[in-house]
Amino acid sequence: MKQSIEFSERSSFKDAAGNARVGETLDASLVTNLKHNYAEIQAGNEVNKAALTELYKQFAEATVRHFMSDFNKTLDLGMIKRKAADIGAAAVIKAVHIAVDKIIPNLTKEELLVLAEYHDTLFHH
């Protein structure tokens, strides 16, 4: 139980405005690249949707790894349950990749703007 509580504490933080948030630490270059794309979209510039799609896949993988794989390590799972949890995480990543491949490339300029405006508030350096 102690490890799970410590994991929850590591996943909780206050943002710059003092709001309580739940999340994970992401690779700095991933955050920089996402924020750059959001700035370009908000400035009315075209972005490479294939590159943006790959960034979202990286984000999804990091999030699944943190909230499924890393969290599962805090639990006292037997070998079979650990393997099942790993297979479940891999299935979630695959499903998210399929969804991202279908969604991001098909977003209109207006939809990209909505995505950029909202998601820009979720990522912090």
Secondary structure by P-SEA (a helix, b strand, c coil): caaaaaaaaaaccccccbbbbbbbbccaaaaaaaaaaaaaaaacccccaaaaaaaaaaaaaaaaaaccaaaaaaccccaaaaaaaaaaaaaaaaaaaaaaaaccccccaaaaaaaaaaaaaaccc
